[in-house]
Every structure is written in structure tokens, then in C-alpha cells.
Amino acid sequence: MDKFKRWSKRKRVVFLLLAATVVLYAGMILWHTFKPLPEGVSFAGDLQPISSLDMVTDLTYATDKEGENRQTENEIFDSIYAMINEAEEFVVVDFFLVDGFYEEDEGFPAIAEELSETLATKKQQNPDMPVIFITDPLNKGYGSYENEWFKKMRDADVEIVYTDLDPLRDSTPIYSGIYRSFFQWFDLGGEGWIPNAMASEAPKMTIASYLTLLNVKANHRKLVITEKQGLVSSANPHDASGLHGNIALQFTSTPLLNDMLEAEEAVSLFSGGPKLPRVQETDEEAVYEGQFLTEKKILDALLTDIAATEEGDSIDLMMFFIAKRDIVTALIDAANRGVDVRMILDPNENSFGRQKSGLPNRPVVQEMVEDTDGKLEVRWYNTVVGQYHTKAIHIKTDRSVISSGAANYTERTLDNYNLEANLRVIATSDSELTADFNSYFERLWNNEDAEFTVDVEEYQDSFTWWQRWIYSFQKLIKVTTY
């Protein structure tokens, strides 16, 4: 204290300003990392009866590792267009990424154009019908522009709700603390002039938009709701994602539809959007049971289901990203107690034509194989184009438990940062859904009619120490894109 008093007035002022800045920065980090969630976020519905449920898939594959004779089987968006066309009372959709921008044309389907046209036409033909599109602000360049597909829908009076991400917790605290303390208060808008990271042909962005983007947070949900059916998916209506591998679950269950509408209404309301309609609930024939889960509630249910497995049970995992420590540990423990654990994973080799580092999957796979002495089995999807973007698990005990939807197995998706949505389904071991998941997995695992997957050594042979070091460092400081 005496030393402080001996300082000059200017030196003391500078010190106090620096101290206040550090306190403000630390306070911003702590508050926005642990603050209360908006009401309705991290939702767990009750187990509801489902009268019908279909597994719908997209796959792109080849007859060899080099990608010759590439073939595509896309079903998900055809099902979505049919749902929209058949709706009579309302349509609610929530999709993360919606655009038709890309660098090189690989024969991508025009999903953004067809979805926006389908919704715009639906609204024009039924002007009194609620048609509501909830989406991520990525699709307006975080305020830099309105893309042509959303403009088309808005011009047709489709109600567009851009999710307000500010009330959500911050998943990149080191940067977000600076952003919250300083950048968010300055108006750095105006005309976009910086090239768009999504594609060179996409509209340019402003500095303010890029500063917002670097928070790396999102409404990552992918779903459709009408008064007749619901669909929960891993697929984005994004042309350059049109050759990705994805899975969707399409179902009929009025109580489950209302659970989805309740969870989506929470996002709409804190983002300045409308209340959502509800359906008249009817008695359902319980062929299956289903539970709508969002954010961390997906993780809670998943860990419970994995923990319930015993020697002789099996787990089939199909996943784009796996890095969440709780899940990695749970799967290692399951394999070591005699559960047959098999995983088909994306090799994290490319992202829309850009080379990737193999993170996070390759260091995680290395750890899981080593810690189970090879009892846990892994095959990489042969990504001849696109990515294996699926997010699904099939847990087989005396019944089947399936969880599928938008959520990767990472901290950002499962620790109440991003908005995510999965459907958890309970089925009998002899059900049609169980058979469909088994057939799908075995087809890919055994390369029944194409070169769907490759041996784990195909990518692990090139594993280097720095990948694990970078992965560990990223986890520590929470600066990742996954």
C-alpha cells in the first residue's frame, strides 16, 4: 500500500484502470459462462407414445476408396417437402444453415432454393396459415445482409425468426469476454466489404459481423413440425451440404409434436418471434415411445442409457464429431466391461473443400482404442465428397434406445451453449425401427454394396503427436470450432 501511495497520480490512475478492466473482463467471462439459461432452453419432454416412425437417410458413397462411380441416395428433404405440402394448419421449421453458396460445384442438389420455394408457395396459397422459419443469424451474415432465399420467403409473408444468441451462454470465454466487454458496444456496421468465409460468391460481411461470428455460438437445431408429423434431423438445407451423410427421424405423435412446439416457442419468444400453435392431442397407438430433448438434456439421457449397458449388450455409434469427455469415458468404460462398441465416424478430413486437421475425432479415437486394448472398434466413413454428418446412437440391451438429431458429441453442443435438438426413441428389439438401424449400420460397417467405410488405420497411421497436443490445448482454453 505504501508503494502504491508513492506512485505518481498518473501511474495510480493507469493501474486502477487496468485493474478495473481485468475485473470487468473476468466478470464478463464468469457471468456469461454460467448465467441462467433463457426459460425453456435445455428441455426434456416426457416419454410420449409414437404411432409411426420412419428412419430417413442421405448417403453419398463410391465403389472404391478413390471415389469412382459415386452414387447418392437422398431422401430427407423429399420427406420435408412432402410434409410442408401436406400441412393444413401450420408449418414450423428450425434450420441452422440455409444457403446455396459454394466454391466448386460437385453436383450439389439445390436444397436452399427448393425449400424456400416450397415454403413461400405454401404461404402464398394459404395466406392465413402460420408458416414460421426459426433460424440462426449466420444466414443473414450476423446482420450484414439478407440472403436471397430468406428474402423470397419474407416477401411471401413467411415469418422469419433470427435466433437471438446473446441470452445464451458463451462457449469461447477468452474471446467472448473481450467481445462482451468492448466490441458489442460499438456500431461497426455499414456496407459489407470483407469476403465471406462461407464462399467467395456469398455476400460480403462487415467487421461487426465477423466480431460476432468469432463467438462461435449457434442455433444448431434441424427440425420440421406440422399438425400431422414431426421430423428431427442432422441435415442442413445447404446446397454444399447436400452430399453429406445424414439421418432423420420422421414420426406421428400429437403429444410429442406439442413438446417440440413448446421447446421451439421458447426460442421464438426470447428472439422476438411469435407464440407457436399447438395440435389437438389424440390417443396414440404406442408402437414406440419418444422423448424430445434439447441441449444438455440430450447428454443427461445419453449417459444414463450408456451406463445401463452390461456385458453382452451392444452400442453402434454414427457421428460427425466426438469429443465430449463424459461420453468418451462412458464408451471406454462400456467397452471394458464387455459391451460391444462400434463407431462409424467422419475422419474430419475436409470441410466444404478445405483441408482439416483431423480434430477432434482422430486424437479421440487414438485414446479410445488404446484405453480399451482395441476392444472398441472404429471404422472411418469413406468421404469421397462431403462429410459423414450423421449424429446417431443405437444402444441395444433387452430393448433398443436410439438418440438422433442435430447434436454432435462435443462440449459446445451438449453443455448448454448451442441450441440443439434430438429425438430419443425406445423400441422393442424386434421392431421395424430397430431392424432399419441394424441394416443401415451393417451395410456401412461391412461395405455390403459399396466402399462406405475404411479401416481405422487408414487415418490413424498418419496420426502425429501435435494433433493430440493441439486437441488438448484447445480443450483447455475452450477455443474450438466443434
N, C-alpha and C positions, 0 to 999 in steps of 0.2 A: 504493500500500500504506500509506504514512504517513497519507494522508487517511482510509483505512478504519479505521486504528487510532485516529484521533481521534474517530471516531463514538462515540456512546453505545452501551452494550451492547444496549439495545432496538433501536436503529437497525441495528446489525450483525445481530441475530437476524432482523429483518424482511427485510433484504437477502438473507441466506443462505437464508431460507425461500422468498423469491421466486425466487432463482437455482435452488434445488433444484426448484421447481415447473416452471420453464421447461425445465430439463434433463429432468425426468420427462416433460413434455408432448412435447418434441421426440423423446425416445427412444421414446415410445409411437407417435408418428407414423411414425418411420423403421422400427421393428421390424414394426409391423402393416401397413405398406405393402409391405415387401419380404421378409417372413418366408417360410420354406419352406412350400410348399403341402402340405396333407394328402396322404398316399400315395394314388395313383390319380386325383387331380384333374389336369386338363389331359392328357387321354387321347387317344391316336391309335392306333386299331386298324390291322391290316393290311388291304390291299385283299382283300376276300372275294368269292367267286362268289355271284351272286344268280340264282335260278332264275325268280323272277317279281317284278314290281314295278309298283305302280299309283300314279298321281298322284290324290289325293283332295282336293277343294276345297270351300270355303264361299265364297259370294258373296251380297252384298245390293246391289241396283242399282235404277235407275229409268230411265224412258224419257226424262226430261229433267233439267236441272240443278236444278230446284226439288224434285225427289223425288216427282213424281207417279207413280202406278201402280207403287209399289215392289214388287219381287219378290225372293224369297230362294231360293237353291239351296244347301242344307246337306247335306253328305254325310259329313263327317269323323266325327262322333260316332255316326252309324248304323254306320259301319265299326267303330268302337271297341266298341260294344255287341255286335256280331256276334263280334268277336274274343274277348271275355270269355265269351260264351255257348258258344262252340265250344271253349274251352280244356278240356283233360282232365288236365293235370298241375300247372300253376301259372299264376298271373297276377301280374305285377309292373307297377305303373303309377307314374309320377312326373309330377305336375302342380303348377304354380306356384300358380294361383289357382282356388279351388273354393268358390263360394257362389252363393246365389240372391238376394242383396240388391241392390236398385236403387231409384232415386228415382222415375222415371216409367216406366210400362210401355209399351214400344214394340212389344209383341207378341213379347217375348223367349222363346225356347224354354227349357223347364225342364231345362237340361242338368245342373245340380248334383243335382237330385232324381233324374233318371233314371240318371245314372252311379252315384250312391251306392246306389240301389235295386238296380241290376244287380249291383254288386259284393257287396252284402250278401246278395242272393239266391243268388249263386254260392257264397259261403262256407257259407251255411246248407244248401244242397243237397249240398255236398261238404266236410264238416267237416274232413277230413284234408288237403285241398288247400291249399298255401300261397297265400294271397291277400294281397299286400303293397302298401300305398299309401305311397309316399315323397312328401313334400310340404314346402312352405315354412311356417315358423311364422306367416306372415301369416294363415294360415287358422285360427289359434287366437288371433288378436289379440295375437301375441307374448306369450302367457301370460295374457291377460285372460279368455278364455272358450274353450269348445269349441263350434264351430258345429254346427248340427243335423245336417248331412249327414255329418260325421265321427263324430258320436255314433251315428248309425244304423249306420255301418259298424263302429265299435268294438263296439257291442252285438251285432253278428253275428259277432264274433271276427275281422274283417279286421284285420290287423296294420298299425297306423298308425305311420309313422316321420316325426317332425317334424325336418327338417334342422337340425343344429347349425351355425349360421352363424359362431360365434365363431372356429373354426380358420381361416376364410377370411380373405384379405387385406381391408383396409379401402379402399373406393373413395372415401370422403369424409373424407380425413385430418384436415382442420381441425376438423370436429365429432367424428369418431371418436377423435381424440387426447384430447379432453376427456372423452368417454364412457368410454374405457378407463381413464383416469387417476382418474376420480372417480365418475361415475354408476353404473357397473356394480357397485360395491361396496355400494351402499345398497339395502335392501329397501324399495321404494316400492310394494309390491303392494297386495293387498286387493281390494275390490269395484270393478269398473269404473264410472266416473262421468263420463268425458269422451266427448262424441259421437264416433262412429266416422267417420273420414274417407271410408270406402268408401261408406256410405249411412246415412241418418238412421235407418233401421229396423234396421240391424245392431247387435249388442250393443255396449254402451259399453266403453271401454278405460281402463286405469289410466295414471298418469303414467309408471310404469316401462316400460310397453309402448310409449308414444309416444317415450320416450327411446331405446328400442331401434330403433323404426321409422326414426328420423332418421338411422341409419347407412346407410340406402338400400342394402341388400345382400340377395341373394335366391338361392334355388334356383329358377331360371327355366326349368328343363327341362320338356318336354312330350312324353311317350312312353308306349308300352304294349308289353309283352313277354309272350308266351305261348310254350309249347313249339312252336307251329306258325308264328307270324308275329310280326313286329315292326312298329311304326309310330312314326315321328318326325314331330312336328307343330309348328305355330306357334300352335295353338288351345288356349285355356284352357276347362275345364269351368265356366264362369262365366256365369250367365244373361245379365248385361248385356253380355257379350262375344259373345253368340250370334248377333249380326247383323254381326260383323266379317268381313272378307275374310281367309281363311287357306288354307294349303296343307299337306297331309300326304303323306308317302311311306310306303306300306304294302308290305311285302316278305316273301318267303320265302327264308331262308338260315340254316341252323343255325350255321355259324361266325360269322356276323355277330350272331346272337342272343346267342351266348356272349360276344362282345366287349361288347355292350350290358350284359349281366348283370355282367360284370367291372367296368365303369365304375360301374354303379349300386350294386354291392355296396360299393365304396369309400365312397360317400356314406352308405349304410346303417350301415356299421361305425363310421365316426367320429361318427355321430349316435346311437349306442347301439342300432342295429337289428340284425337277424339277417343271417347269411350268406344268399346267394341261391342258388336251384337253378341247374343247368346243363342243357343239352339234349344228347342224344346226337347228335354230328355225323355227317352223312351226305354222300356225294358230291353236289355240286350241279352242275346244268347251268348253265354260266356265260353266261346271257343278258346279264347286266350284271355290273359289279364295283362293290362298295360299301365305303365306309370310314366307321366310326363315329368321330366327332371331338367333343371337348368343349373348352370354354374357349378358350385361346389357340391350341390346335392347329387350331381352325377358321380362325383368321386366317392362320396359317403356310401352310396348304394353299391358301387363297384367294389370297394374294399370289403364290404360285408359279404358280397357274393363270392369273391375270390377266397376269403377266409373260411367259407363254409365248405370248400372242396376238400376231399380226402384222397388217400391213395386209391388209384384205380379210376378216378374221375379225370376229365379232360377239359382243356381250355384251348380254343382256337381264337387267335387274335389277328385282326386285319387292320393295319394302322399306318397313317402317314407320318406322324411324329410321336415318339415315345421318349419321355424324359422325366416325368413326374416321379420323384424319389419314392413316394409311398407305393405307387403301382409297381415300379421296378422291383422293390424289395418284396412286395406281396407275391409277384410272379416267381421270383427266385425261390422264396420260401415254399411256394406251392410245388414247384418242380422238385425241390429237395425232399419233400415229404411223399413223393410218388405220384403227383398229378402229372398227366401227360400234357405238357405245354408246348404248343406250336405257334409260331408267329410268321405271318407274311407281312413284310414291311417295305415301304419305299426306301430306296438306297440314298435318298437326299442327294442325288447326282446332279439334278438340274432344276431350275425354276424359270419357266417361260423362256427357255433358250439360253439362260445364263448358267454358267457352271457353278455348282455349290460345293461346299467343303465336306459334305458327309455328316454334318452335325444336324440334329443330335443323335441320330439313330446308330451310327457306326460305333462311337465310343460306348454307348449304352449296350449295344449287342455284345461287344467285346467283354464287357463286365459281366453280363448275364450268362454268357456261355462259360466263361472262366469260373464264375461262382457256383455253377451247377455241374461242373465237370462234364459239360456237353449234354446233360440230360434235357435241358431246354433247347428245342430245335427251332432254327430260323431259316427261312428262305427269303431272298430279295425278289421283289417284283421286277420283271424284265421290262423296264420303262423305255420302250423303243421310241415313244413320244409321250410327252405329258408326264403325269405323276400318278402313283398309286395313292389316291387322295381319300381312300376309304377310312372310316373310323368306326369299327365294329368289333364286338367281342361276343363269343358264343361259349358259355360256361355250361358244361354237361355233367350233371350229377344224376340223381334219380328223376330229374326234370331238366329242361333247358331254360337258361336265363340268357337273354340277348339284350345288349345295350348298343344302340346305333344312332348316329346323328351327326352333329357338327363338331363335337368336341375331340380335339387331339388330346393325347395324354401328356400335357405339359402344365407347368405352374400357371402360365398366363391363362390357359383355358379352364383350369379346374380349381383355382384358388380365388374365385370371385373377382377376377379382373375383367376379362372379356365377358360378353353376353354369349351364352352357349345354350343349345337345346338338344336333348337326347330322348329317345323313347326306350324305356326298359320294359321288356316283354317276358312274361312267364308262360312257358308252353310245355306240354307233355312231351316225353321223349319220342313218341310215335306220331307227333303232329306233322302236318304238311310243312309248316314253317321250319321246324327242326330239320326235316328232310331237305328242304331247299337250301338252308345254310350249310348242311353237311355236303350236299352235292356241289355247291359253289366252291367251298373250301377245298374239297378233294380234287376237283377239276384243276384248280390253280396249283395246288401243292404237288400233284402227280403229273402235271403237264399232259393232261389226257388227250387234248387235241390241238395243242399249240405250245410254244415255248413261253409259258406265262411267268415262270419263276426260275431263278438260278440258285446255285448252292451258296451258302453263307460265305465260303472262301472267295467267291467271285469279287467281293469288295473288301472283305476283311484282310486279304493278302496285302492290300495297299494301305492298310491302317498304319498310321505313324503316331509317334508319341505326342507330337504337337497338337493333334486333333483332340486327344484326351485332355491335354493341358488347357487348350482354349475352351473346351467344353466346361471344365471345372471352374475356370476363371469367370466365364460368362455366368454360370450358376451363382457364383459368389457375389458378383456385383449386380446381377439381375439386368444385364444388358444383352438381350437376345431378340431375334425376330420370330421365335417359335414359342 
